[in-house]
Amino acid sequence: MEYKAKRAGVPLVSVDPAYTSRECSQCHHIDRRNRRSQATFACRACGVMMHAEDNASHNIARKGESA
Ligand SMILES: [Zn+2]
């Protein structure tokens, strides 16, 4: 993985995956009940709904940027 990233000229950032699937990417509220189902993320705090994978990828991207 590291070798492939270097070869592609892409910086590789390790991201702690903790809470990425249960944290709201909009308001950052963390609640395991935010994860309605395997596919659906619905924030208990701000009410945003999106695909769980999309939400997690937003969280991972943000963590990568701040690393
Ligand atoms: Zn929210």
PDB file of the backbone (N, CA, C, O) and the ligand in Angstrom, with CONECT records:
HET     ZN  A 101       1
ATOM      1  N   MET A   1       0.835  -1.213   0.000  1.00  0.00           N
ATOM      2  CA  MET A   1       0.000   0.000   0.000  1.00  0.00           C
ATOM      3  C   MET A   1       0.866   1.257   0.000  1.00  0.00           C
ATOM      4  O   MET A   1       0.636   2.183  -0.777  1.00  0.00           O
ATOM      5  N   GLU A   2       1.856   1.275   0.876  1.00  0.00           N
ATOM      6  CA  GLU A   2       2.734   2.439   0.962  1.00  0.00           C
ATOM      7  C   GLU A   2       3.533   2.610  -0.336  1.00  0.00           C
ATOM      8  O   GLU A   2       3.710   3.716  -0.847  1.00  0.00           O
ATOM      9  N   TYR A   3       4.004   1.472  -0.843  1.00  0.00           N
ATOM     10  CA  TYR A   3       4.784   1.462  -2.077  1.00  0.00           C
ATOM     11  C   TYR A   3       3.936   1.951  -3.250  1.00  0.00           C
ATOM     12  O   TYR A   3       4.393   2.741  -4.077  1.00  0.00           O
ATOM     13  N   LYS A   4       2.709   1.476  -3.308  1.00  0.00           N
ATOM     14  CA  LYS A   4       1.825   1.878  -4.408  1.00  0.00           C
ATOM     15  C   LYS A   4       1.539   3.376  -4.361  1.00  0.00           C
ATOM     16  O   LYS A   4       1.507   4.035  -5.400  1.00  0.00           O
ATOM     17  N   ALA A   5       1.334   3.905  -3.182  1.00  0.00           N
ATOM     18  CA  ALA A   5       1.037   5.328  -3.041  1.00  0.00           C
ATOM     19  C   ALA A   5       2.233   6.154  -3.476  1.00  0.00           C
ATOM     20  O   ALA A   5       2.074   7.174  -4.147  1.00  0.00           O
ATOM     21  N   LYS A   6       3.424   5.725  -3.101  1.00  0.00           N
ATOM     22  CA  LYS A   6       4.640   6.449  -3.467  1.00  0.00           C
ATOM     23  C   LYS A   6       4.820   6.454  -4.976  1.00  0.00           C
ATOM     24  O   LYS A   6       5.161   7.473  -5.576  1.00  0.00           O
ATOM     25  N   ARG A   7       4.587   5.302  -5.571  1.00  0.00           N
ATOM     26  CA  ARG A   7       4.765   5.179  -7.009  1.00  0.00           C
ATOM     27  C   ARG A   7       3.785   6.081  -7.760  1.00  0.00           C
ATOM     28  O   ARG A   7       4.103   6.614  -8.823  1.00  0.00           O
ATOM     29  N   ALA A   8       2.593   6.242  -7.190  1.00  0.00           N
ATOM     30  CA  ALA A   8       1.570   7.076  -7.830  1.00  0.00           C
ATOM     31  C   ALA A   8       1.745   8.546  -7.468  1.00  0.00           C
ATOM     32  O   ALA A   8       1.020   9.401  -7.977  1.00  0.00           O
ATOM     33  N   GLY A   9       2.706   8.847  -6.585  1.00  0.00           N
ATOM     34  CA  GLY A   9       2.928  10.224  -6.171  1.00  0.00           C
ATOM     35  C   GLY A   9       1.827  10.764  -5.284  1.00  0.00           C
ATOM     36  O   GLY A   9       1.582  11.969  -5.235  1.00  0.00           O
ATOM     37  N   VAL A  10       1.165   9.853  -4.582  1.00  0.00           N
ATOM     38  CA  VAL A  10       0.053  10.247  -3.721  1.00  0.00           C
ATOM     39  C   VAL A  10       0.492  10.135  -2.269  1.00  0.00           C
ATOM     40  O   VAL A  10       1.023   9.102  -1.862  1.00  0.00           O
ATOM     41  N   PRO A  11       0.278  11.177  -1.489  1.00  0.00           N
ATOM     42  CA  PRO A  11       0.623  11.051  -0.065  1.00  0.00           C
ATOM     43  C   PRO A  11      -0.316  10.077   0.621  1.00  0.00           C
ATOM     44  O   PRO A  11      -1.532  10.130   0.438  1.00  0.00           O
ATOM     45  N   LEU A  12       0.263   9.191   1.409  1.00  0.00           N
ATOM     46  CA  LEU A  12      -0.547   8.193   2.104  1.00  0.00           C
ATOM     47  C   LEU A  12      -0.703   8.604   3.557  1.00  0.00           C
ATOM     48  O   LEU A  12       0.282   8.815   4.265  1.00  0.00           O
ATOM     49  N   VAL A  13      -1.931   8.713   3.989  1.00  0.00           N
ATOM     50  CA  VAL A  13      -2.204   9.112   5.360  1.00  0.00           C
ATOM     51  C   VAL A  13      -2.962   7.985   6.047  1.00  0.00           C
ATOM     52  O   VAL A  13      -3.985   7.516   5.547  1.00  0.00           O
ATOM     53  N   SER A  14      -2.456   7.558   7.186  1.00  0.00           N
ATOM     54  CA  SER A  14      -3.176   6.547   7.943  1.00  0.00           C
ATOM     55  C   SER A  14      -4.247   7.229   8.781  1.00  0.00           C
ATOM     56  O   SER A  14      -3.976   8.199   9.489  1.00  0.00           O
ATOM     57  N   VAL A  15      -5.450   6.715   8.691  1.00  0.00           N
ATOM     58  CA  VAL A  15      -6.568   7.317   9.400  1.00  0.00           C
ATOM     59  C   VAL A  15      -7.112   6.327  10.420  1.00  0.00           C
ATOM     60  O   VAL A  15      -7.363   5.164  10.102  1.00  0.00           O
ATOM     61  N   ASP A  16      -7.289   6.793  11.627  1.00  0.00           N
ATOM     62  CA  ASP A  16      -7.895   5.973  12.663  1.00  0.00           C
ATOM     63  C   ASP A  16      -9.367   5.742  12.307  1.00  0.00           C
ATOM     64  O   ASP A  16     -10.141   6.697  12.249  1.00  0.00           O
ATOM     65  N   PRO A  17      -9.754   4.509  12.074  1.00  0.00           N
ATOM     66  CA  PRO A  17     -11.132   4.260  11.623  1.00  0.00           C
ATOM     67  C   PRO A  17     -12.161   4.334  12.748  1.00  0.00           C
ATOM     68  O   PRO A  17     -13.351   4.138  12.501  1.00  0.00           O
ATOM     69  N   ALA A  18     -11.729   4.613  13.977  1.00  0.00           N
ATOM     70  CA  ALA A  18     -12.667   4.643  15.091  1.00  0.00           C
ATOM     71  C   ALA A  18     -13.790   5.651  14.839  1.00  0.00           C
ATOM     72  O   ALA A  18     -13.532   6.808  14.505  1.00  0.00           O
ATOM     73  N   TYR A  19     -14.992   5.218  14.994  1.00  0.00           N
ATOM     74  CA  TYR A  19     -16.194   6.057  14.929  1.00  0.00           C
ATOM     75  C   TYR A  19     -16.545   6.564  13.530  1.00  0.00           C
ATOM     76  O   TYR A  19     -17.541   7.271  13.376  1.00  0.00           O
ATOM     77  N   THR A  20     -15.760   6.226  12.512  1.00  0.00           N
ATOM     78  CA  THR A  20     -16.077   6.771  11.186  1.00  0.00           C
ATOM     79  C   THR A  20     -17.454   6.335  10.705  1.00  0.00           C
ATOM     80  O   THR A  20     -18.091   7.035   9.918  1.00  0.00           O
ATOM     81  N   SER A  21     -17.916   5.177  11.176  1.00  0.00           N
ATOM     82  CA  SER A  21     -19.216   4.708  10.689  1.00  0.00           C
ATOM     83  C   SER A  21     -20.363   5.175  11.576  1.00  0.00           C
ATOM     84  O   SER A  21     -21.527   5.020  11.210  1.00  0.00           O
ATOM     85  N   ARG A  22     -20.050   5.743  12.738  1.00  0.00           N
ATOM     86  CA  ARG A  22     -21.138   6.200  13.608  1.00  0.00           C
ATOM     87  C   ARG A  22     -21.098   7.697  13.889  1.00  0.00           C
ATOM     88  O   ARG A  22     -21.952   8.219  14.605  1.00  0.00           O
ATOM     89  N   GLU A  23     -20.102   8.392  13.323  1.00  0.00           N
ATOM     90  CA  GLU A  23     -20.043   9.844  13.493  1.00  0.00           C
ATOM     91  C   GLU A  23     -20.717  10.535  12.311  1.00  0.00           C
ATOM     92  O   GLU A  23     -20.493  10.160  11.160  1.00  0.00           O
ATOM     93  N   CYS A  24     -21.540  11.539  12.592  1.00  0.00           N
ATOM     94  CA  CYS A  24     -22.181  12.318  11.542  1.00  0.00           C
ATOM     95  C   CYS A  24     -21.131  13.190  10.859  1.00  0.00           C
ATOM     96  O   CYS A  24     -20.404  13.926  11.525  1.00  0.00           O
ATOM     97  N   SER A  25     -21.052  13.109   9.540  1.00  0.00           N
ATOM     98  CA  SER A  25     -20.049  13.901   8.817  1.00  0.00           C
ATOM     99  C   SER A  25     -20.472  15.364   8.704  1.00  0.00           C
ATOM    100  O   SER A  25     -19.665  16.201   8.301  1.00  0.00           O
ATOM    101  N   GLN A  26     -21.706  15.689   9.046  1.00  0.00           N
ATOM    102  CA  GLN A  26     -22.194  17.063   8.965  1.00  0.00           C
ATOM    103  C   GLN A  26     -22.021  17.803  10.297  1.00  0.00           C
ATOM    104  O   GLN A  26     -21.466  18.901  10.330  1.00  0.00           O
ATOM    105  N   CYS A  27     -22.495  17.199  11.391  1.00  0.00           N
ATOM    106  CA  CYS A  27     -22.434  17.908  12.678  1.00  0.00           C
ATOM    107  C   CYS A  27     -21.492  17.218  13.673  1.00  0.00           C
ATOM    108  O   CYS A  27     -21.280  17.724  14.775  1.00  0.00           O
ATOM    109  N   HIS A  28     -20.930  16.068  13.290  1.00  0.00           N
ATOM    110  CA  HIS A  28     -19.939  15.339  14.078  1.00  0.00           C
ATOM    111  C   HIS A  28     -20.499  14.738  15.359  1.00  0.00           C
ATOM    112  O   HIS A  28     -19.754  14.417  16.286  1.00  0.00           O
ATOM    113  N   HIS A  29     -21.814  14.590  15.401  1.00  0.00           N
ATOM    114  CA  HIS A  29     -22.426  13.894  16.523  1.00  0.00           C
ATOM    115  C   HIS A  29     -22.100  12.413  16.414  1.00  0.00           C
ATOM    116  O   HIS A  29     -22.266  11.813  15.353  1.00  0.00           O
ATOM    117  N   ILE A  30     -21.634  11.820  17.514  1.00  0.00           N
ATOM    118  CA  ILE A  30     -21.293  10.393  17.494  1.00  0.00           C
ATOM    119  C   ILE A  30     -22.301   9.607  18.327  1.00  0.00           C
ATOM    120  O   ILE A  30     -22.469   9.849  19.522  1.00  0.00           O
ATOM    121  N   ASP A  31     -22.963   8.666  17.670  1.00  0.00           N
ATOM    122  CA  ASP A  31     -23.930   7.814  18.352  1.00  0.00           C
ATOM    123  C   ASP A  31     -24.047   6.535  17.540  1.00  0.00           C
ATOM    124  O   ASP A  31     -24.234   6.582  16.324  1.00  0.00           O
ATOM    125  N   ARG A  32     -23.938   5.383  18.213  1.00  0.00           N
ATOM    126  CA  ARG A  32     -24.013   4.162  17.405  1.00  0.00           C
ATOM    127  C   ARG A  32     -25.382   3.991  16.788  1.00  0.00           C
ATOM    128  O   ARG A  32     -25.531   3.254  15.813  1.00  0.00           O
ATOM    129  N   ARG A  33     -26.402   4.666  17.343  1.00  0.00           N
ATOM    130  CA  ARG A  33     -27.740   4.574  16.759  1.00  0.00           C
ATOM    131  C   ARG A  33     -27.869   5.411  15.483  1.00  0.00           C
ATOM    132  O   ARG A  33     -28.860   5.300  14.761  1.00  0.00           O
ATOM    133  N   ASN A  34     -26.862   6.252  15.209  1.00  0.00           N
ATOM    134  CA  ASN A  34     -26.865   6.987  13.945  1.00  0.00           C
ATOM    135  C   ASN A  34     -26.859   6.015  12.764  1.00  0.00           C
ATOM    136  O   ASN A  34     -27.417   6.287  11.701  1.00  0.00           O
ATOM    137  N   ARG A  35     -26.212   4.883  12.989  1.00  0.00           N
ATOM    138  CA  ARG A  35     -26.137   3.873  11.941  1.00  0.00           C
ATOM    139  C   ARG A  35     -27.415   3.052  11.989  1.00  0.00           C
ATOM    140  O   ARG A  35     -27.508   2.058  12.709  1.00  0.00           O
ATOM    141  N   ARG A  36     -28.403   3.489  11.205  1.00  0.00           N
ATOM    142  CA  ARG A  36     -29.710   2.842  11.191  1.00  0.00           C
ATOM    143  C   ARG A  36     -29.640   1.380  10.797  1.00  0.00           C
ATOM    144  O   ARG A  36     -30.247   0.510  11.422  1.00  0.00           O
ATOM    145  N   SER A  37     -28.883   1.140   9.745  1.00  0.00           N
ATOM    146  CA  SER A  37     -28.739  -0.212   9.213  1.00  0.00           C
ATOM    147  C   SER A  37     -27.390  -0.275   8.529  1.00  0.00           C
ATOM    148  O   SER A  37     -26.633   0.696   8.549  1.00  0.00           O
ATOM    149  N   GLN A  38     -27.089  -1.391   7.935  1.00  0.00           N
ATOM    150  CA  GLN A  38     -25.817  -1.534   7.228  1.00  0.00           C
ATOM    151  C   GLN A  38     -25.667  -0.445   6.154  1.00  0.00           C
ATOM    152  O   GLN A  38     -24.561   0.036   5.903  1.00  0.00           O
ATOM    153  N   ALA A  39     -26.778  -0.064   5.527  1.00  0.00           N
ATOM    154  CA  ALA A  39     -26.700   0.845   4.383  1.00  0.00           C
ATOM    155  C   ALA A  39     -27.052   2.288   4.725  1.00  0.00           C
ATOM    156  O   ALA A  39     -26.632   3.208   4.023  1.00  0.00           O
ATOM    157  N   THR A  40     -27.807   2.495   5.778  1.00  0.00           N
ATOM    158  CA  THR A  40     -28.374   3.820   6.025  1.00  0.00           C
ATOM    159  C   THR A  40     -27.790   4.489   7.252  1.00  0.00           C
ATOM    160  O   THR A  40     -27.736   3.908   8.336  1.00  0.00           O
ATOM    161  N   PHE A  41     -27.347   5.744   7.053  1.00  0.00           N
ATOM    162  CA  PHE A  41     -26.908   6.573   8.165  1.00  0.00           C
ATOM    163  C   PHE A  41     -27.941   7.662   8.367  1.00  0.00           C
ATOM    164  O   PHE A  41     -28.292   8.369   7.422  1.00  0.00           O
ATOM    165  N   ALA A  42     -28.435   7.805   9.594  1.00  0.00           N
ATOM    166  CA  ALA A  42     -29.405   8.858   9.899  1.00  0.00           C
ATOM    167  C   ALA A  42     -29.014   9.475  11.233  1.00  0.00           C
ATOM    168  O   ALA A  42     -29.115   8.831  12.277  1.00  0.00           O
ATOM    169  N   CYS A  43     -28.561  10.743  11.195  1.00  0.00           N
ATOM    170  CA  CYS A  43     -28.057  11.392  12.400  1.00  0.00           C
ATOM    171  C   CYS A  43     -29.183  11.679  13.386  1.00  0.00           C
ATOM    172  O   CYS A  43     -30.227  12.220  13.022  1.00  0.00           O
ATOM    173  N   ARG A  44     -28.948  11.303  14.650  1.00  0.00           N
ATOM    174  CA  ARG A  44     -29.935  11.543  15.699  1.00  0.00           C
ATOM    175  C   ARG A  44     -29.966  13.017  16.090  1.00  0.00           C
ATOM    176  O   ARG A  44     -30.960  13.488  16.642  1.00  0.00           O
ATOM    177  N   ALA A  45     -28.899  13.744  15.813  1.00  0.00           N
ATOM    178  CA  ALA A  45     -28.806  15.137  16.256  1.00  0.00           C
ATOM    179  C   ALA A  45     -29.318  16.117  15.197  1.00  0.00           C
ATOM    180  O   ALA A  45     -30.173  16.950  15.497  1.00  0.00           O
ATOM    181  N   CYS A  46     -28.807  16.029  13.961  1.00  0.00           N
ATOM    182  CA  CYS A  46     -29.182  17.028  12.955  1.00  0.00           C
ATOM    183  C   CYS A  46     -30.144  16.470  11.908  1.00  0.00           C
ATOM    184  O   CYS A  46     -30.679  17.222  11.093  1.00  0.00           O
ATOM    185  N   GLY A  47     -30.366  15.155  11.927  1.00  0.00           N
ATOM    186  CA  GLY A  47     -31.375  14.565  11.063  1.00  0.00           C
ATOM    187  C   GLY A  47     -30.932  14.281   9.645  1.00  0.00           C
ATOM    188  O   GLY A  47     -31.736  13.841   8.823  1.00  0.00           O
ATOM    189  N   VAL A  48     -29.659  14.525   9.340  1.00  0.00           N
ATOM    190  CA  VAL A  48     -29.190  14.263   7.982  1.00  0.00           C
ATOM    191  C   VAL A  48     -29.257  12.762   7.698  1.00  0.00           C
ATOM    192  O   VAL A  48     -28.976  11.939   8.569  1.00  0.00           O
ATOM    193  N   MET A  49     -29.631  12.424   6.473  1.00  0.00           N
ATOM    194  CA  MET A  49     -29.675  11.018   6.070  1.00  0.00           C
ATOM    195  C   MET A  49     -28.837  10.828   4.820  1.00  0.00           C
ATOM    196  O   MET A  49     -28.930  11.610   3.874  1.00  0.00           O
ATOM    197  N   MET A  50     -28.024   9.794   4.820  1.00  0.00           N
ATOM    198  CA  MET A  50     -27.251   9.466   3.618  1.00  0.00           C
ATOM    199  C   MET A  50     -26.821   8.025   3.698  1.00  0.00           C
ATOM    200  O   MET A  50     -27.017   7.344   4.705  1.00  0.00           O
ATOM    201  N   HIS A  51     -26.228   7.577   2.607  1.00  0.00           N
ATOM    202  CA  HIS A  51     -25.719   6.216   2.605  1.00  0.00           C
ATOM    203  C   HIS A  51     -24.588   6.118   3.631  1.00  0.00           C
ATOM    204  O   HIS A  51     -23.735   7.002   3.721  1.00  0.00           O
ATOM    205  N   ALA A  52     -24.599   5.043   4.390  1.00  0.00           N
ATOM    206  CA  ALA A  52     -23.616   4.888   5.463  1.00  0.00           C
ATOM    207  C   ALA A  52     -22.182   4.946   4.928  1.00  0.00           C
ATOM    208  O   ALA A  52     -21.293   5.471   5.597  1.00  0.00           O
ATOM    209  N   GLU A  53     -21.959   4.414   3.742  1.00  0.00           N
ATOM    210  CA  GLU A  53     -20.612   4.426   3.162  1.00  0.00           C
ATOM    211  C   GLU A  53     -20.197   5.856   2.807  1.00  0.00           C
ATOM    212  O   GLU A  53     -19.038   6.228   2.991  1.00  0.00           O
ATOM    213  N   ASP A  54     -21.131   6.649   2.304  1.00  0.00           N
ATOM    214  CA  ASP A  54     -20.824   8.036   1.971  1.00  0.00           C
ATOM    215  C   ASP A  54     -20.449   8.811   3.222  1.00  0.00           C
ATOM    216  O   ASP A  54     -19.470   9.558   3.242  1.00  0.00           O
ATOM    217  N   ASN A  55     -21.245   8.620   4.265  1.00  0.00           N
ATOM    218  CA  ASN A  55     -20.971   9.320   5.513  1.00  0.00           C
ATOM    219  C   ASN A  55     -19.580   8.958   6.044  1.00  0.00           C
ATOM    220  O   ASN A  55     -18.805   9.833   6.432  1.00  0.00           O
ATOM    221  N   ALA A  56     -19.277   7.655   6.055  1.00  0.00           N
ATOM    222  CA  ALA A  56     -17.982   7.210   6.567  1.00  0.00           C
ATOM    223  C   ALA A  56     -16.841   7.769   5.718  1.00  0.00           C
ATOM    224  O   ALA A  56     -15.797   8.143   6.254  1.00  0.00           O
ATOM    225  N   SER A  57     -17.030   7.827   4.404  1.00  0.00           N
ATOM    226  CA  SER A  57     -15.943   8.312   3.556  1.00  0.00           C
ATOM    227  C   SER A  57     -15.718   9.811   3.762  1.00  0.00           C
ATOM    228  O   SER A  57     -14.586  10.284   3.662  1.00  0.00           O
ATOM    229  N   HIS A  58     -16.784  10.563   4.048  1.00  0.00           N
ATOM    230  CA  HIS A  58     -16.613  11.987   4.381  1.00  0.00           C
ATOM    231  C   HIS A  58     -15.773  12.126   5.654  1.00  0.00           C
ATOM    232  O   HIS A  58     -14.871  12.959   5.735  1.00  0.00           O
ATOM    233  N   ASN A  59     -16.093  11.291   6.643  1.00  0.00           N
ATOM    234  CA  ASN A  59     -15.350  11.347   7.901  1.00  0.00           C
ATOM    235  C   ASN A  59     -13.881  11.001   7.688  1.00  0.00           C
ATOM    236  O   ASN A  59     -12.997  11.661   8.236  1.00  0.00           O
ATOM    237  N   ILE A  60     -13.621   9.968   6.894  1.00  0.00           N
ATOM    238  CA  ILE A  60     -12.250   9.540   6.657  1.00  0.00           C
ATOM    239  C   ILE A  60     -11.494  10.618   5.892  1.00  0.00           C
ATOM    240  O   ILE A  60     -10.331  10.892   6.187  1.00  0.00           O
ATOM    241  N   ALA A  61     -12.157  11.235   4.903  1.00  0.00           N
ATOM    242  CA  ALA A  61     -11.501  12.293   4.133  1.00  0.00           C
ATOM    243  C   ALA A  61     -11.132  13.460   5.033  1.00  0.00           C
ATOM    244  O   ALA A  61     -10.044  14.022   4.908  1.00  0.00           O
ATOM    245  N   ARG A  62     -12.031  13.828   5.939  1.00  0.00           N
ATOM    246  CA  ARG A  62     -11.767  14.953   6.835  1.00  0.00           C
ATOM    247  C   ARG A  62     -10.597  14.634   7.750  1.00  0.00           C
ATOM    248  O   ARG A  62      -9.720  15.470   7.968  1.00  0.00           O
ATOM    249  N   LYS A  63     -10.589  13.400   8.290  1.00  0.00           N
ATOM    250  CA  LYS A  63      -9.490  13.010   9.179  1.00  0.00           C
ATOM    251  C   LYS A  63      -8.169  13.007   8.422  1.00  0.00           C
ATOM    252  O   LYS A  63      -7.132  13.393   8.962  1.00  0.00           O
ATOM    253  N   GLY A  64      -8.215  12.565   7.159  1.00  0.00           N
ATOM    254  CA  GLY A  64      -7.007  12.550   6.347  1.00  0.00           C
ATOM    255  C   GLY A  64      -6.463  13.944   6.116  1.00  0.00           C
ATOM    256  O   GLY A  64      -5.250  14.151   6.132  1.00  0.00           O
ATOM    257  N   GLU A  65      -7.351  14.901   5.902  1.00  0.00           N
ATOM    258  CA  GLU A  65      -6.934  16.282   5.666  1.00  0.00           C
ATOM    259  C   GLU A  65      -6.312  16.915   6.906  1.00  0.00           C
ATOM    260  O   GLU A  65      -5.390  17.724   6.810  1.00  0.00           O
ATOM    261  N   SER A  66      -6.833  16.533   8.072  1.00  0.00           N
ATOM    262  CA  SER A  66      -6.329  17.158   9.300  1.00  0.00           C
ATOM    263  C   SER A  66      -5.080  16.462   9.810  1.00  0.00           C
ATOM    264  O   SER A  66      -4.463  16.941  10.761  1.00  0.00           O
ATOM    265  N   ALA A  67      -4.689  15.344   9.206  1.00  0.00           N
ATOM    266  CA  ALA A  67      -3.512  14.604   9.683  1.00  0.00           C
ATOM    267  C   ALA A  67      -2.216  15.267   9.209  1.00  0.00           C
ATOM    268  O   ALA A  67      -1.127  14.782   9.515  1.00  0.00           O
TER     269      ALA A  67
HETATM  270 ZN    ZN A 101     -25.604  15.252  12.362  1.00  0.00          ZN2+
END
